[in-house]
Amino acid sequence: MINKFADMIDDYLEEQQAEILDRKEPFEIAGKRQELNVIRLPLRLLTYNIRNGRFAAELLELEASEGRRLDPSKERDAAKIEELLLRDRTKTDWLRRDIERVGQLQPATITHDGFIINGNRRAAILNQLFRETGDQHFAYLEVVRLPTNVSSSDLWRFEAGFQLAVELKADYGPINELLKIKEGREYGLQDQEIAIILGGDNTADSVRKKLKRLDLIEDYLAYFGQDKRYSTVEGRVEHFIDLDSIMQKSDWKKLDTAQQTQVLHAAYLMISVARIPHLDVRKIGKFIQDPRTALEWANKTLKIGGVEEEVQVPLKEKDPSLEPLEEEIQELEAKILEKTSDSAAIASTPADKQQKLPEQRKVIEHDQVATSKPLPKQPKPPEISKAASSNPKDSSKKELLKEVFQETAEKADLDRQKKKPAQILKRVESNLQALDDVSNEHLRPYSNEFNRIEALVRKLATRFG
C-alpha cells in the first residue's frame, strides 16, 4: 500500500513538472545536509498522520473509544481525524483566516509515500475550504517530500524539531510532549540526543524525569480503567510532577512496596475525586515522614473511595515523659494563635506551612524506576470521569476526602512542630511581643486567657528549677 501511494505521487509529478517549485528547504538526513525541493501536490494524494504528533494523545483516546485503530487512508477514518485537527476553534479560525488572506506561507513536510509529518492542521483547513468553496486554489498543499532512505530515528528528529522546539511548542500539549519523547526512546535515540533536539534547558536527566512522569500518568489511568484516555489528566500534569518528586524522597523508600502502593492509590483518589490543587499534593511528602500517619490517611482515603486495600500500620511508641509537654505546648500555641487572629490590630505572621520539596533529587534511570513496573493488582474503584460529578454522593465523597486530607495535614504539621521546641518557643515569643504592642483596651477582654497562659508558662518553667 505504501508503494501504491508513492507511485501515485511519482506519476503525478512526472505529468505535472510545473508543480516542482523553484524553492528548496534544508534537511539533515543520515547526518548530512540535503536541499530538498518544495513541490505542490493535490490534497487527494496526501494522508493525515497525527499518530506521533501534537494530536497523538487525542488519537489514542479516540481509538480507545472506537475499540479499533483508525486508518487515515480510509475516508471515514480520515473524517474523524480531521475533526480532531479542527477541534480547537480558536486556533483553527485564526489559521483559516490567515490562509484565506495570504495563502500557505510555509511548506509542509511529507514522507515519500505522502503521509503528512508537519502541516496536518493546514491540510485539514484547506480540505475544509475546498469542500465549502470548490475553489481549486484550496485543493493543493505545498510540501517538502522526504526521500526513501529516511530512517525512523531521522523521522522522529524531523517531527520533534518541527513540533517540540522550544520556540514552537506552545501549541504542543504536555501529554503529547511526553508521548513524543517516549517515541524517541523507542526509536533508539539516546536521552542526551533527545534533550539536544528539544533544546532550551533540557538535559538527559530532565528527559528521564519526563519519562518517569509519563509512567506515573499511565499507571494512574490504568488504575481507574481509563487506559489511553489522556484527556482525563489534562491540566493535571503538575500533580504528577509533585507526586514523582515525593517518590524520590528517602522517606518514600522506607515504605515497603505494598505501603507505597497504598499511599500512591490514595493520592490518585485525591487527584481524581477530591480534585485537590497540585500544591496540596506536596503535603503527602509530609505525611510519609511518619509511616503511621501516611498509612492511616491512605486507609481512610481508600475506604471513602470504596476501595479496600488494608495495610498493617506500624505502631509508634511514645515517650511518656514527653506527653504532658506536648499537650501543654499544643494548648499554649492554640490559645495564642486564636486570640491574635481575633483582632485586626494584632499583627502576627504564622510560619509558612508550605515546605518546598528539595530541589536536588536523586536521578534514577528510566528503566530502573519503580513506576515503570506494574504495581501489585488491587481492587479498582469505580471509573471516574474527567468532569466533576454532580451526583450528591460523589460530592459528599469529595468533601470527606478533603476533610480527612486536611486533618492529616494539620496533624503532620503539629507532629513536626512538636519535634522542634526551639521553633515553637520562637513563635510563641514573637506572638507575645506582638501582643505587647497592643493597647490595654484591646487586651482587657482577654484577661482570663492571659492568666491561664501565664499559669501554663510558670508550670513549664518549674520543670527546670
MIVEX-857159 format. One record per residue (C-alpha): residue number from 1; z, y, x; residue in one letter. Coordinates in steps of 0.001 Angstrom, whole numbers, plus 500000, padded with zeros to 6 digits. Example, Ala and Ser with C-alpha at 12.3 -4.5 7.8 and 13.67 -1.06 7.14 Angstrom:
[pt 1; [507800; 495500; 512300]; A]
[pt 2; [507140; 498940; 513670]; S]
END
This chain:
[pt 1; [500000; 500000; 500000]; M]
[pt 2; [500791; 502342; 502867]; I]
[pt 3; [497324; 501808; 504381]; N]
[pt 4; [495801; 502436; 500984]; K]
[pt 5; [497433; 505879; 500781]; F]
[pt 6; [496462; 506704; 504376]; A]
[pt 7; [492859; 505596; 503743]; D]
[pt 8; [492651; 507834; 500686]; M]
[pt 9; [493689; 510860; 502780]; I]
[pt 10; [491283; 509904; 505577]; D]
[pt 11; [488403; 509586; 503100]; D]
[pt 12; [489203; 512976; 501578]; Y]
[pt 13; [489323; 514747; 504957]; L]
[pt 14; [486061; 513126; 506031]; E]
[pt 15; [484367; 514511; 502941]; E]
[pt 16; [486145; 517884; 502978]; Q]
[pt 17; [486126; 519039; 506606]; Q]
[pt 18; [486841; 522592; 505458]; A]
[pt 19; [490302; 521519; 504419]; E]
[pt 20; [491294; 521233; 508103]; I]
[pt 21; [492566; 524766; 508558]; L]
[pt 22; [492347; 526847; 511693]; D]
[pt 23; [496101; 526595; 512403]; R]
[pt 24; [498350; 524283; 514374]; K]
[pt 25; [502086; 523566; 514431]; E]
[pt 26; [504042; 522237; 517450]; P]
[pt 27; [505963; 518938; 517173]; F]
[pt 28; [507849; 516770; 519659]; E]
[pt 29; [506693; 513158; 519361]; I]
[pt 30; [507882; 510375; 521674]; A]
[pt 31; [509376; 513032; 523933]; G]
[pt 32; [506159; 515032; 524300]; K]
[pt 33; [504965; 518254; 522675]; R]
[pt 34; [501931; 517954; 520437]; Q]
[pt 35; [499999; 520580; 518463]; E]
[pt 36; [499130; 519210; 515015]; L]
[pt 37; [496566; 520598; 512587]; N]
[pt 38; [497549; 522238; 509317]; V]
[pt 39; [495456; 520724; 506525]; I]
[pt 40; [495050; 521367; 502797]; R]
[pt 41; [495441; 518298; 500577]; L]
[pt 42; [495383; 517711; 496823]; P]
[pt 43; [498861; 517007; 495448]; L]
[pt 44; [497498; 513831; 493824]; R]
[pt 45; [497253; 512296; 497324]; L]
[pt 46; [500878; 513082; 498185]; L]
[pt 47; [504107; 511293; 497280]; T]
[pt 48; [507613; 512673; 496836]; Y]
[pt 49; [510098; 511443; 499406]; N]
[pt 50; [513701; 512523; 498806]; I]
[pt 51; [515461; 509322; 499793]; R]
[pt 52; [516521; 510706; 503149]; N]
[pt 53; [516649; 514418; 502458]; G]
[pt 54; [518725; 517064; 500764]; R]
[pt 55; [518495; 515180; 497441]; F]
[pt 56; [519456; 511737; 498794]; A]
[pt 57; [522843; 511594; 497039]; A]
[pt 58; [521321; 512647; 493724]; E]
[pt 59; [518619; 509983; 494049]; L]
[pt 60; [521156; 507247; 494853]; L]
[pt 61; [523197; 508251; 491824]; E]
[pt 62; [520117; 508258; 489579]; L]
[pt 63; [519130; 504806; 490823]; E]
[pt 64; [522679; 503553; 490196]; A]
[pt 65; [522458; 504733; 486584]; S]
[pt 66; [518953; 503247; 486205]; E]
[pt 67; [520037; 499983; 487822]; G]
[pt 68; [516931; 499882; 489999]; R]
[pt 69; [515200; 501503; 492947]; R]
[pt 70; [512734; 504225; 491968]; L]
[pt 71; [509156; 504083; 493236]; D]
[pt 72; [507792; 507629; 493719]; P]
[pt 73; [504220; 506333; 493770]; S]
[pt 74; [504580; 505446; 490076]; K]
[pt 75; [504045; 508279; 487609]; E]
[pt 76; [507167; 507630; 485530]; R]
[pt 77; [509479; 507493; 488550]; D]
[pt 78; [507769; 510483; 490150]; A]
[pt 79; [508570; 512477; 486995]; A]
[pt 80; [512262; 511556; 487279]; K]
[pt 81; [512292; 512603; 490942]; I]
[pt 82; [510518; 515845; 490109]; E]
[pt 83; [513202; 516581; 487528]; E]
[pt 84; [515838; 516217; 490261]; L]
[pt 85; [513904; 518545; 492541]; L]
[pt 86; [513708; 521244; 489879]; L]
[pt 87; [517245; 520836; 488521]; R]
[pt 88; [518668; 523865; 490319]; D]
[pt 89; [517169; 526582; 488139]; R]
[pt 90; [518244; 529477; 490344]; T]
[pt 91; [516538; 528164; 493482]; K]
[pt 92; [513570; 526790; 491551]; T]
[pt 93; [512891; 530037; 489688]; D]
[pt 94; [513153; 532084; 492890]; W]
[pt 95; [510756; 529829; 494801]; L]
[pt 96; [508380; 529608; 491848]; R]
[pt 97; [508132; 533408; 491589]; R]
[pt 98; [507545; 533595; 495337]; D]
[pt 99; [504740; 531014; 495221]; I]
[pt 100; [503117; 532745; 492250]; E]
[pt 101; [503292; 536088; 494056]; R]
[pt 102; [502198; 535268; 497628]; V]
[pt 103; [501345; 531569; 497625]; G]
[pt 104; [502558; 528977; 500149]; Q]
[pt 105; [503632; 530625; 503408]; L]
[pt 106; [504898; 527688; 505470]; Q]
[pt 107; [503153; 524309; 505724]; P]
[pt 108; [504945; 521208; 504515]; A]
[pt 109; [505175; 518067; 506647]; T]
[pt 110; [503993; 514615; 505560]; I]
[pt 111; [503839; 511151; 507056]; T]
[pt 112; [500442; 509739; 507929]; H]
[pt 113; [500331; 507989; 504549]; D]
[pt 114; [501221; 511105; 502548]; G]
[pt 115; [504967; 510920; 501946]; F]
[pt 116; [506440; 514431; 501994]; I]
[pt 117; [509134; 514908; 504622]; I]
[pt 118; [509667; 518623; 504222]; N]
[pt 119; [508398; 520536; 501188]; G]
[pt 120; [509235; 518287; 498227]; N]
[pt 121; [510549; 521142; 496070]; R]
[pt 122; [507481; 523275; 496841]; R]
[pt 123; [505245; 520368; 495843]; A]
[pt 124; [507195; 519894; 492593]; A]
[pt 125; [506812; 523580; 491708]; I]
[pt 126; [503093; 523515; 492475]; L]
[pt 127; [502687; 520427; 490283]; N]
[pt 128; [504570; 522195; 487516]; Q]
[pt 129; [502451; 525334; 487821]; L]
[pt 130; [499222; 523333; 487821]; F]
[pt 131; [500197; 521454; 484653]; R]
[pt 132; [501125; 524706; 482923]; E]
[pt 133; [498174; 526853; 484016]; T]
[pt 134; [495375; 524480; 485035]; G]
[pt 135; [494761; 526815; 487981]; D]
[pt 136; [493241; 524766; 490838]; Q]
[pt 137; [494953; 527112; 493274]; H]
[pt 138; [498219; 525285; 492481]; F]
[pt 139; [496758; 521780; 492876]; A]
[pt 140; [496904; 521767; 496684]; Y]
[pt 141; [499581; 521782; 499376]; L]
[pt 142; [499136; 522921; 502953]; E]
[pt 143; [500682; 520309; 505229]; V]
[pt 144; [501020; 519010; 508768]; V]
[pt 145; [500163; 515302; 508829]; R]
[pt 146; [502102; 513272; 511384]; L]
[pt 147; [500256; 510655; 513457]; P]
[pt 148; [500753; 506923; 513002]; T]
[pt 149; [502795; 506476; 516196]; N]
[pt 150; [505858; 508376; 514916]; V]
[pt 151; [508984; 506217; 515242]; S]
[pt 152; [511749; 506103; 512638]; S]
[pt 153; [514069; 507931; 515047]; S]
[pt 154; [511457; 510671; 515578]; D]
[pt 155; [511042; 510885; 511821]; L]
[pt 156; [514799; 511387; 511452]; W]
[pt 157; [514682; 514140; 514093]; R]
[pt 158; [511975; 515968; 512135]; F]
[pt 159; [513851; 515701; 508834]; E]
[pt 160; [517178; 516711; 510354]; A]
[pt 161; [515560; 519530; 512278]; G]
[pt 162; [513916; 520869; 509126]; F]
[pt 163; [516874; 520412; 506827]; Q]
[pt 164; [520106; 520360; 508834]; L]
[pt 165; [519542; 523015; 511472]; A]
[pt 166; [522483; 525408; 511318]; V]
[pt 167; [520427; 528379; 510173]; E]
[pt 168; [518695; 526391; 507385]; L]
[pt 169; [521331; 524066; 505949]; K]
[pt 170; [522856; 526419; 503364]; A]
[pt 171; [520629; 524593; 500855]; D]
[pt 172; [521916; 521217; 502028]; Y]
[pt 173; [524974; 519811; 500221]; G]
[pt 174; [527856; 518420; 502289]; P]
[pt 175; [527414; 514876; 500965]; I]
[pt 176; [523706; 514839; 501788]; N]
[pt 177; [524511; 516137; 505251]; E]
[pt 178; [526886; 513193; 505780]; L]
[pt 179; [524322; 510723; 504445]; L]
[pt 180; [521700; 512168; 506772]; K]
[pt 181; [523990; 511777; 509788]; I]
[pt 182; [524721; 508183; 508760]; K]
[pt 183; [520990; 507505; 508575]; E]
[pt 184; [520568; 508874; 512101]; G]
[pt 185; [523123; 506354; 513313]; R]
[pt 186; [521267; 503570; 511502]; E]
[pt 187; [518034; 504630; 513230]; Y]
[pt 188; [519712; 504137; 516587]; G]
[pt 189; [520383; 507742; 517606]; L]
[pt 190; [523473; 508385; 519711]; Q]
[pt 191; [526201; 510686; 518392]; D]
[pt 192; [525536; 513224; 521144]; Q]
[pt 193; [521834; 513345; 520265]; E]
[pt 194; [522641; 513834; 516585]; I]
[pt 195; [525017; 516665; 517490]; A]
[pt 196; [522353; 518421; 519542]; I]
[pt 197; [519848; 518215; 516685]; I]
[pt 198; [522419; 519571; 514223]; L]
[pt 199; [523104; 522467; 516594]; G]
[pt 200; [525877; 525028; 516242]; G]
[pt 201; [529314; 523833; 517350]; D]
[pt 202; [528599; 520178; 516529]; N]
[pt 203; [529698; 517627; 519126]; T]
[pt 204; [529675; 513852; 519368]; A]
[pt 205; [533311; 513916; 518247]; D]
[pt 206; [532528; 516033; 515175]; S]
[pt 207; [529699; 513637; 514272]; V]
[pt 208; [532146; 510713; 514420]; R]
[pt 209; [534634; 512593; 512260]; K]
[pt 210; [531966; 513340; 509672]; K]
[pt 211; [531006; 509680; 509517]; L]
[pt 212; [534655; 508682; 509033]; K]
[pt 213; [534817; 511242; 506229]; R]
[pt 214; [531840; 509588; 504528]; L]
[pt 215; [533530; 506173; 504875]; D]
[pt 216; [536564; 507580; 503095]; L]
[pt 217; [534484; 509155; 500309]; I]
[pt 218; [532584; 505914; 499721]; E]
[pt 219; [535837; 503929; 499620]; D]
[pt 220; [537170; 506421; 497046]; Y]
[pt 221; [534068; 505967; 494888]; L]
[pt 222; [534261; 502175; 495181]; A]
[pt 223; [537943; 502229; 494160]; Y]
[pt 224; [537054; 503847; 490836]; F]
[pt 225; [533940; 501702; 490356]; G]
[pt 226; [531732; 504738; 490998]; Q]
[pt 227; [529581; 503455; 493886]; D]
[pt 228; [526819; 505921; 494839]; K]
[pt 229; [527994; 508435; 492192]; R]
[pt 230; [528361; 511185; 494753]; Y]
[pt 231; [528397; 513960; 492164]; S]
[pt 232; [531979; 512942; 491287]; T]
[pt 233; [533116; 514265; 494677]; V]
[pt 234; [531029; 517411; 494567]; E]
[pt 235; [533277; 520306; 495577]; G]
[pt 236; [535964; 517943; 496899]; R]
[pt 237; [534812; 517190; 500430]; V]
[pt 238; [537657; 519349; 501814]; E]
[pt 239; [540122; 516940; 500171]; H]
[pt 240; [538769; 514100; 502297]; F]
[pt 241; [538818; 516213; 505452]; I]
[pt 242; [542549; 516765; 504921]; D]
[pt 243; [543145; 513140; 503942]; L]
[pt 244; [541359; 511875; 507046]; D]
[pt 245; [543478; 514218; 509174]; S]
[pt 246; [546620; 512657; 507705]; I]
[pt 247; [545291; 509188; 508538]; M]
[pt 248; [545054; 510148; 512209]; Q]
[pt 249; [548734; 511144; 512419]; K]
[pt 250; [551242; 508965; 514237]; S]
[pt 251; [553386; 508758; 511074]; D]
[pt 252; [550479; 507108; 509241]; W]
[pt 253; [550110; 504457; 511905]; K]
[pt 254; [553783; 503492; 511449]; K]
[pt 255; [552936; 502191; 507961]; L]
[pt 256; [551544; 498674; 507684]; D]
[pt 257; [548117; 498040; 506145]; T]
[pt 258; [549454; 497352; 502643]; A]
[pt 259; [551572; 500501; 502699]; Q]
[pt 260; [548655; 502603; 503942]; Q]
[pt 261; [546524; 501256; 501100]; T]
[pt 262; [549270; 502082; 498609]; Q]
[pt 263; [549546; 505699; 499747]; V]
[pt 264; [545767; 506096; 500047]; L]
[pt 265; [545141; 504915; 496492]; H]
[pt 266; [547870; 507214; 495194]; A]
[pt 267; [546121; 510088; 496983]; A]
[pt 268; [542851; 509069; 495314]; Y]
[pt 269; [544525; 509394; 491901]; L]
[pt 270; [545872; 512835; 492776]; M]
[pt 271; [542364; 513956; 493739]; I]
[pt 272; [540573; 512392; 490774]; S]
[pt 273; [543064; 512589; 487883]; V]
[pt 274; [545548; 515312; 488818]; A]
[pt 275; [542721; 517312; 490453]; R]
[pt 276; [545038; 518911; 492993]; I]
[pt 277; [543574; 521567; 495337]; P]
[pt 278; [542735; 520345; 498813]; H]
[pt 279; [545606; 522287; 500403]; L]
[pt 280; [548042; 520176; 498379]; D]
[pt 281; [546583; 517027; 499951]; V]
[pt 282; [548172; 518183; 503198]; R]
[pt 283; [551613; 517751; 501656]; K]
[pt 284; [551076; 513990; 501733]; I]
[pt 285; [551294; 514370; 505514]; G]
[pt 286; [554897; 515478; 504975]; K]
[pt 287; [555600; 512564; 502625]; F]
[pt 288; [554692; 509951; 505249]; I]
[pt 289; [557214; 511370; 507722]; Q]
[pt 290; [559681; 509244; 505720]; D]
[pt 291; [558122; 505911; 504637]; P]
[pt 292; [560634; 505579; 501806]; R]
[pt 293; [559640; 508942; 500340]; T]
[pt 294; [555910; 508201; 500693]; A]
[pt 295; [556072; 504764; 499101]; L]
[pt 296; [558363; 505803; 496259]; E]
[pt 297; [555859; 508560; 495448]; W]
[pt 298; [552925; 506150; 495726]; A]
[pt 299; [554575; 503609; 493398]; N]
[pt 300; [555370; 506234; 490763]; K]
[pt 301; [551888; 507721; 491010]; T]
[pt 302; [550096; 504404; 490639]; L]
[pt 303; [552291; 503356; 487709]; K]
[pt 304; [551469; 506599; 485903]; I]
[pt 305; [547804; 505886; 486633]; G]
[pt 306; [548177; 502425; 485112]; G]
[pt 307; [547881; 500567; 488410]; V]
[pt 308; [550475; 498056; 489607]; E]
[pt 309; [550493; 497933; 493406]; E]
[pt 310; [554111; 497237; 494304]; E]
[pt 311; [555043; 497509; 497980]; V]
[pt 312; [558614; 496993; 499088]; Q]
[pt 313; [560115; 500332; 500010]; V]
[pt 314; [562049; 500236; 503302]; P]
[pt 315; [565673; 501232; 502825]; L]
[pt 316; [567020; 504025; 504963]; K]
[pt 317; [570705; 504002; 505807]; E]
[pt 318; [572535; 507292; 505640]; K]
[pt 319; [575193; 508517; 507977]; D]
[pt 320; [578229; 509007; 505641]; P]
[pt 321; [579599; 511750; 507858]; S]
[pt 322; [576566; 513909; 507108]; L]
[pt 323; [576509; 513565; 503331]; E]
[pt 324; [579088; 516281; 502439]; P]
[pt 325; [577429; 518700; 504851]; L]
[pt 326; [574002; 518074; 503329]; E]
[pt 327; [575215; 518629; 499781]; E]
[pt 328; [577022; 521808; 500689]; E]
[pt 329; [574099; 523244; 502617]; I]
[pt 330; [571832; 522461; 499680]; Q]
[pt 331; [574193; 524261; 497304]; E]
[pt 332; [574578; 527233; 499622]; L]
[pt 333; [570867; 527734; 500137]; E]
[pt 334; [570068; 527241; 496457]; A]
[pt 335; [572582; 529907; 495448]; K]
[pt 336; [571318; 532446; 497941]; I]
[pt 337; [567653; 531881; 497149]; L]
[pt 338; [568311; 532004; 493397]; E]
[pt 339; [570168; 535284; 493495]; K]
[pt 340; [567948; 537023; 495990]; T]
[pt 341; [564925; 536312; 493792]; S]
[pt 342; [566641; 537800; 490704]; D]
[pt 343; [566422; 541369; 491949]; S]
[pt 344; [563261; 543227; 492890]; A]
[pt 345; [565350; 545274; 495273]; A]
[pt 346; [566170; 542244; 497345]; I]
[pt 347; [563557; 541659; 499983]; A]
[pt 348; [563602; 538186; 501367]; S]
[pt 349; [560758; 536137; 502651]; T]
[pt 350; [561288; 532370; 502440]; P]
[pt 351; [559940; 530353; 505320]; A]
[pt 352; [556427; 529152; 504763]; D]
[pt 353; [556434; 525617; 503434]; K]
[pt 354; [552837; 525003; 504194]; Q]
[pt 355; [552631; 523481; 507660]; Q]
[pt 356; [549221; 523192; 509229]; K]
[pt 357; [548163; 519797; 510435]; L]
[pt 358; [547889; 519518; 514218]; P]
[pt 359; [544589; 520845; 515447]; E]
[pt 360; [544393; 518315; 518237]; Q]
[pt 361; [543836; 514894; 516703]; R]
[pt 362; [543063; 511626; 518418]; K]
[pt 363; [539378; 510803; 518057]; V]
[pt 364; [538650; 507188; 517179]; I]
[pt 365; [535221; 505641; 517449]; E]
[pt 366; [533441; 505386; 514102]; H]
[pt 367; [533126; 501607; 514229]; D]
[pt 368; [536848; 501223; 515015]; Q]
[pt 369; [538216; 503335; 512183]; V]
[pt 370; [540211; 501530; 509536]; A]
[pt 371; [538417; 503369; 506754]; T]
[pt 372; [535135; 501811; 507806]; S]
[pt 373; [536556; 498373; 506900]; K]
[pt 374; [537040; 497213; 503311]; P]
[pt 375; [540583; 497840; 502151]; L]
[pt 376; [542542; 494988; 500553]; P]
[pt 377; [541382; 494393; 496997]; K]
[pt 378; [543710; 495951; 494450]; Q]
[pt 379; [543746; 496182; 490658]; P]
[pt 380; [541489; 499049; 489685]; K]
[pt 381; [542436; 501925; 487404]; P]
[pt 382; [540145; 502866; 484517]; P]
[pt 383; [536858; 504509; 485508]; E]
[pt 384; [537359; 508238; 485903]; I]
[pt 385; [534614; 510739; 485279]; S]
[pt 386; [533871; 513883; 487270]; K]
[pt 387; [534827; 516217; 484447]; A]
[pt 388; [538425; 516740; 483439]; A]
[pt 389; [539158; 514699; 480321]; S]
[pt 390; [540099; 516349; 477050]; S]
[pt 391; [541975; 513229; 475919]; N]
[pt 392; [545628; 514198; 475273]; P]
[pt 393; [546824; 511033; 477025]; K]
[pt 394; [544798; 511908; 480123]; D]
[pt 395; [546126; 515466; 480077]; S]
[pt 396; [549665; 514123; 479852]; S]
[pt 397; [548959; 511749; 482742]; K]
[pt 398; [547629; 514639; 484812]; K]
[pt 399; [550784; 516681; 484208]; E]
[pt 400; [553053; 513715; 485009]; L]
[pt 401; [551223; 513105; 488270]; L]
[pt 402; [551588; 516755; 489227]; K]
[pt 403; [555270; 516742; 488320]; E]
[pt 404; [556012; 513686; 490477]; V]
[pt 405; [553945; 515161; 493307]; F]
[pt 406; [555806; 518493; 493191]; Q]
[pt 407; [559210; 516780; 493059]; E]
[pt 408; [558286; 514676; 496087]; T]
[pt 409; [557013; 517750; 497956]; A]
[pt 410; [560298; 519577; 497302]; E]
[pt 411; [562302; 516527; 498377]; K]
[pt 412; [560251; 516194; 501575]; A]
[pt 413; [560814; 519882; 502364]; D]
[pt 414; [564545; 519577; 501750]; L]
[pt 415; [564860; 516407; 503817]; D]
[pt 416; [563053; 518103; 506668]; R]
[pt 417; [565256; 521161; 506444]; Q]
[pt 418; [568446; 519092; 506462]; K]
[pt 419; [567468; 517801; 509865]; K]
[pt 420; [567329; 521345; 511198]; K]
[pt 421; [570738; 523053; 510644]; P]
[pt 422; [569807; 525863; 513047]; A]
[pt 423; [566781; 526761; 510939]; Q]
[pt 424; [568832; 526705; 507730]; I]
[pt 425; [571571; 528879; 509233]; L]
[pt 426; [568998; 531369; 510448]; K]
[pt 427; [567533; 531633; 506973]; R]
[pt 428; [570997; 531979; 505444]; V]
[pt 429; [571869; 534749; 507881]; E]
[pt 430; [568572; 536523; 507188]; S]
[pt 431; [569173; 536405; 503435]; N]
[pt 432; [572720; 537650; 503779]; L]
[pt 433; [571530; 540548; 505931]; Q]
[pt 434; [569027; 541413; 503213]; A]
[pt 435; [571854; 541427; 500679]; L]
[pt 436; [573855; 543741; 502933]; D]
[pt 437; [571207; 546401; 502361]; D]
[pt 438; [571526; 546164; 498573]; V]
[pt 439; [573758; 548688; 496778]; S]
[pt 440; [577155; 547639; 495397]; N]
[pt 441; [575931; 548498; 491915]; E]
[pt 442; [573233; 545806; 492113]; H]
[pt 443; [575540; 543231; 493701]; L]
[pt 444; [578611; 543672; 491475]; R]
[pt 445; [577319; 541349; 488676]; P]
[pt 446; [577229; 538523; 491229]; Y]
[pt 447; [580820; 538834; 492500]; S]
[pt 448; [581769; 535327; 491331]; N]
[pt 449; [578802; 533829; 493162]; E]
[pt 450; [579767; 535697; 496350]; F]
[pt 451; [583306; 534349; 496076]; N]
[pt 452; [582052; 530786; 495750]; R]
[pt 453; [579692; 531224; 498707]; I]
[pt 454; [582495; 532716; 500795]; E]
[pt 455; [584723; 529735; 499996]; A]
[pt 456; [581956; 527316; 500955]; L]
[pt 457; [581312; 529093; 504257]; V]
[pt 458; [585041; 529058; 505087]; R]
[pt 459; [585212; 525358; 504243]; K]
[pt 460; [582318; 524617; 506600]; L]
[pt 461; [583840; 526753; 509333]; A]
[pt 462; [587157; 524853; 509228]; T]
[pt 463; [585358; 521739; 510493]; R]
[pt 464; [585130; 523309; 513906]; F]
[pt 465; [588723; 524606; 514179]; G]
END
